[in-house]
Amino acid sequence: MTPSRDRDRLADWDRTFLWHPFTQMKEWEREQPVIIERGKGSYVIDTEGRRYLDGVSSLWVNVHGHRHPRLDRALRAQLSRIAHSTLLGLSNPPAIRLARELVRLAPAGLTKVFYSDNGSTAVEIALKMAVQYWRQRRPKAGPKRTFLRLQLAYHGDTVGAMSVGGIDLFRDRFRPLLFPTVAAEPPYCYRCPLRLTYPSCAMACLDPVERILKRRHRALAGVIIEPLVQAAAGMLLAPPGYLARMRELCTKYQVLLIADEVATGFGRTGRMFACAHEGVTPDLMAVSKGLTGGYLPLAATLATEDIYQAFLGDYAEWKTFFHGHSYTGNPLGCAVALANLEVFRKERTLARMQPRITALRRFLQPLSTLSHVGEIRQRGYMVGIELVTDRATRTPYPPTERIGHRVTREARRRGMLIRPLGHVVVLMPPLSVTTAELARMVTILRESIRTVTEASS
């Protein structure tokens, strides 16, 4: 525990010097910040010694819990050799070994790995690869310079990633910077834009997608999708078969399928990658977040051999993929990522998760009786609880109510850290969480929702 004098100094320096992401700093400057200095397993500990269950996996990145011994050792061992060397014109053992492991684990057909630093950059790389691929490999297929995206999608905060996103709050003020894209409605079954009901709808939400592809395929370089779960949209779940049908449509109309597995990858849905649930191989796949187990920034874009071949040629043909980052293939990040994947194997993480996924579903079920819980959405360890003012009409809370924010503040008071997505409360624990910890997390959620919503009624 940090001495009180040092805690006060840190809090003052935070308010004076730090600019926090996705945070209204005018409010932040009036608050006493929670400053996390340690972690162990499913818990993080602040400078005052208070312990909190990490119900959001430190923003969806932590996988095997904090301070896993194998990951700690891997980081120290690599640091005794070298912290960083460039991947431009050189290579390093951890980057090579990790690329091999990622190809081994990825959907069959993805054969090449291009490293970057975070999810946004992994998506940017996929977009640039797609455009250059068509230009160099199959120019007769059409100009193919834009993308089909889903409304409410989130793919990151860089300009290209925002361009293929669909959350207006994040995009609107930057619209002059964005390139044009084509949008389709997402599979939001609870608030179906077609006013239909699954499964009798026969996934009619894909009909507009096919019409767009049929009409615009010569202009479209790719379709970008978050497989199975649109995470930042509020954990929206695609119905079974939606992803596989999207793969079929992209193949039929000669458009690349880009899978953004930044949030869904590395076990969050119960499989290593969400695409595996429906046996889908995308043409390009972006991964990050859980790649290093929550230790260091690292991302990768995986491509098929066909895409890779389009970039091969004589020097003077200028077919090179002119993209890179200073820390591409950082040895520290790659070494800890290798250890992360080793833990998956040795601790049988995915197999051991399955009964806990079932237990989590059972723990969540009673929350559906709360008068302001509209829908509970779960895929693996990805959970979204949509709060409404009226269950019969499914009327959402107005943004000014800040209902999600208030629930998460109450949860923090009770000993758990989570973050909301508007009026959707999100739970995404580390994969290593115990059944008892899951039960405690859901209990805190239930009591927090009940306390806040009853006070608002």
N, C-alpha and C positions, 0 to 999 in steps of 0.2 A: 504494500500500500504506500502510495506517495505521501510524504508529509504535507499537512494542510497548507503550509506556506507555499510549497512548490505547486500544489494543485491550483491555488488561487492565481499564481503567476501564469501557469499554463492556460488557464481559462481566459485571463486577460489578454495574453498573447494571441490566443485563438481568435477572439473577437476583434483584435486589432489588425492581425496580419493575414488570416486565412479567409479564402472565399470558397465556400462549400458548394458542391454540385447539387442541382435540383433543390435548392434551399433558398427561401426568401430571407435574405440576410438581415433585413430590418427586424424581423421577428427573432432571428437567431441571436442578434446582439443583445436582446433583452433577457435571454435565457442563460441558465447555468448549463454549460455543455457536459454531456456524458463523454468522458475521455477514456477510451479503452486502452489498457496497457498490457494485458496478459490474456491468455486463453488456454483452455485445456478441455479436450474432448468436445462436448456439445455446448460448453459454456465459454463466455467471455467475461472478463473481470475489469472493472473500471479503476480509476486512480484512488477511489475511496474504499476499494475492497469489495464492492457490491458485485455479486455474480448474477449473470443473466443467461438464460437459455438462448442460444443463437438460432432463432426461429426463421431466419432469412439467409442462413449460410453465408453471412457477411456479404450480402448482395449476390447470392447464388453462385459463389465461387468455391466455398469450402466443401470438401467431399468426405474425407475420412476423419473429420474432427480436427481441432486445433492441436498443434504440437505432436503430430504423429511421429513416433521415434524413427521410423524408416525414412520418412521424408526429411526430417531434421538431419539425419546422418548423410543422406545423399547430398544435401546442400553444403554441409561442412566439407565433405570429401571433395566435391568439385571445387570449392573455394580454395582448397589447398593446392589445386593445380592451376586454374586460371578462371577469372571472373567473366571475361568477355574477350572475344576476338571476332573480327568481321566475317560474315559469310559471303561477302563480295569478293570473289576470286580465291577464297580459301574455304576450308571446312573445319569441323570439329567433331570429335567422337560422339558426344551426347546428341547433337543435332542429327547425325547420321542414324544412330541407333533408334532415336525417337521416331524419325520418319518411317523407318522399317516397321516399328511397332504400330504406328497409326494406320499404315496401309494394311497391316495384318488384321486389325480390329475393325476397320471401316467397311461399309458395304462393298461387296465384291465389284471390282471394276474401277474403283478409285485407286490410282497407282502412283500419283506424284503428290508431294507435300511442299507447299510454299509457306514459309514462316512469316509472321508479323507479330504485332504487339498486343492487340486487343480485338474484341469482336467487331467493332466498327471497321477497323482496317482490314480484317479478314473478309468482310462483306465487300468493301471497296475493291479489293483485289479480285474477288469473284466477278464483280461487274465489269472491271476493266479487261479481265481475261476473256469474258464472254464476247465483248464487242470486238476485241482484236482477233479472237478465234474465227468469227464469221468472216471478217475482212480478209484473213490470210488463208483460211482453209476452204471455205465455200462461198466465195463472193457472189456466185450466181443465185444463191438462196435469197438474196435481197440485201438492202442496206443494213438492216438489223442493228439499230443503234439505240433502242429503248427497251423498256422492261414492263411486264405486267406484274402488278403488286396487288396485295389485298388491303382493303381498308382496315384500319385499326392495327395494322402491322407495325412492329418496331424492329429496326435492324441496326440502330446505332445513331450517333450524333454527328458524324462527319457529313460533309455535303452530299456525297453519293449515297451514303446509307440513309440520310434523311429523305433524299429524293425518292427512294423506294419504300419509305415508311408511310404510315397512314394515320398517325395520331396528330390531328391538326394543332393541338396545343403545343406540340414540339416543333411543328413545321412552319406554321403560318408566318411568323415574323421573319423567317429566313427564305420565304418563297422566291424572292428575286435571285437567290443563289442557286436554286434547284433546277435540275434538268427535267424536261417533260417525261411523264410516265403515264401508263394506262392503268386504271384502277378497277377492281371488281369487289363485290361485297364478300365478306368473310363468312365462314360457317358459324354463326352465332345463334345456336339453336334456341337459347332462352329468349332471345329477342330477334327471332327470324325476320329479316327484312321482307321476305316473301309471305310472311304470316302463315307458314306451313308448320307441320309437326313431323319430327323424325320418329320412326323410319318411313312412314307413309309418304313422305315428301320425295323419296327416292333420290335424295341429294340434289334437289332441283337448283340449289345454289351454284352447282357446277355448270348449269346450262348457259348462263351469261358468260362464264369463263370460256366455254367452247365457242360461243358466238364471236367473242373478241379474237380468239386465236384463229378462227377460220377467216375472219375479215382482215386481221392485222398481222398475220404471222410473218410476212415479208419484212415488216418493220421491227419485229420483236426479237431481241437477242436472247431473252430469257424470261422465265417466270421465277420469281423469288418467293419462298414460302418458309414459314416456321413449321416444321413438320409436327403434326398432332396437336401442338399447344401454341396458341398465340399468347405468349407470356405477358408482356407488358400491357396488352389489351385487357388483362384481367383474368388470365388463365382460361382463355376460350378454347374449348376442346373440339377438334374436328371429328365428325362422326366416323365410325369404322369404314374403311374403304375410300375415304376422301383422298388421302395422299396417293394411294395406288392409282386411282383414277386420274389424278393430276399428272402422274408420271406417264400414263397412257396418252393423255392429250398432248403433252409436250413432245412425245415421240411422234405421234401422228402428224403434228403440224410443224415439225422440225424447229422446235424452240428448246433451248437448254433449260433444264430444271436445276435451280440453285436452292439448296437446302441450307437454311440458317440454323445450325444446331448449336449456336452459342449458348443458349439457355437450356435446351433440351438434352444436350450431349452429356456424356460421362455419367450415365446411370440415373439421371433425374426422373425419367419416365419408367424405370424398371428394366430397361435394356441399355446397352452401352450407348447406342444412338437411337433416336426416335424412329428413324427410317427403317430400322430393323423390324419393327412391329409389323410392317406391311411388306417386307421384302423388297424395298425400293432402293435402287441405286441412283442418286442424283448425278448430274454431270459435274457439278461443283458443290462442295460442302464446306461451310465455314464453321470452325470450332474455336472456342476460347474458354472463358470462365473456369470450368472445372478441370481444364487441361493440366494445370500444375497442382491440383488439389487445394487451391486457394493460397498458394505460397508466393508466386511471382507472376507478373504480367507476361503472357505468351499466347499466341494465337496461330492458327494454321488454316490454309485454304487447300483442300484436297481436290484434285482434278483427275479426270479419266485420261487414259493413254491417248485417245483421239484428240483431246484438247491439247495435251502436251506436244504432240507431234506437229500441231499447227504452228508452233513457235520455233521449230527447227529449220535451219537454213544456213547458207553461207553468210559470212559476216556482212558483206556489202548489201544483202537483201534486207537488213534491218528488221528481221522478224523477232528479235529478242524482246522479252517482256521487260520493258524499262520501268521497273518498279522495285523499291527496296527500302528498308529502314535501317537506321544505324545499329539497332540492337537485334536485327533479324537473326534467328537461330542462336540466341544468347545461351552459352553453355550452362550457366546456373539454372536458367529456366528449363532447359531441355533435360538436365540431369534430374531435377526434382519431378518433372513430368514423367520421366521413365520410372522413377520410384513410385509415383502415383499409380501408374498402370500395373506395376508389380504388386502393389497392395491389392488392387482389384483381383489379381490372380490368386495370390497366396492366401488372402482372407476370404475368398469366394464372396466378394461383396454383393454382386448381383443376385446370387442364389440366396444369400442370407437376408436380403432385403424383402423377398417375396412375402413371407408371413407377416412382416412388419407393415408392408403396404396394405395387406388385408386388415391388420389390426387398426391401422390409421383410418381406413374406411369405416370400420366399426365405431371407432371413437368419434368420428365426425358426424355420424348419422343422427344422434340426438340434437345436434345444432339445428337441424331442419325444422324442429318444433318451435324454435324461437320466432317470435312474431315478425321480426324485421329481417330475417334471413330469407332471401328470395331463391337462391340456388347455391348449392355446394358443388364445385367442380374439382375433380381429382384425377390426375394421371400419375401414377407412381407416387413420388414425393412432391409433386407440384400441385398445390391446392389454392383455389381461389374461392372466397365466400362473398357472394354479391349481396350487399345490404340494400333494402328497399324501404320506402316509407309505408307502402301498402302492398301486401303480398298478392292480393286479388288482382290488382291492376298492374303490378310489377313496376310501380312508379319509383324511379331512382331518387335518392336524396339529392337535393340541389348542391352544387359545388360549394356554395357559401356555408353549408352545414359542416363541411370538412369532417364527415362522419368517419371515414377511414382513418384519418389522422388522429382523431380523438380516441378511437378504439386502440390504435397502436400506442398512444401515450398511456392509456390505462393498462395495457399489457406490460409496458415497460415498468410501470409502478408495481406490477405484480411479479416482475422478475423474468420477462421475456422480451427480446428485441425482435420486432418485425417492422416491415414498411408496407404502406397501403398503395394501391393503384386506384386513386380516386375513391369511389364508394365500394371497391372490392378489397377485402382484407386477404393478404397473401401469407401462406405458410409454406416454407420450403426448407426443411431441416437438412443438416448434413446426412449423408447416407449411413454414417456410423451410429446414428441416434439409436438409443435403446427403446424397447417397448414402453418401459416405465417413463422415459423422458417424453416420448410421443404422447402418452396419456396426460402427462403434466402440461405439455404445450397446449393440447386441445382444451383442457380444463381452464387454463388461463384465457384462451381465446373465447370460450363460452361465457365466462364470467365478465370479461371485458366488453364483449358485444352486448350482453344483457344490461350491464351497468350503464353504458353510454346510450343505447337506443331507448331504454326505458326513461332515462332522464330527458331525452329529446321528444318523447311522445306528449 
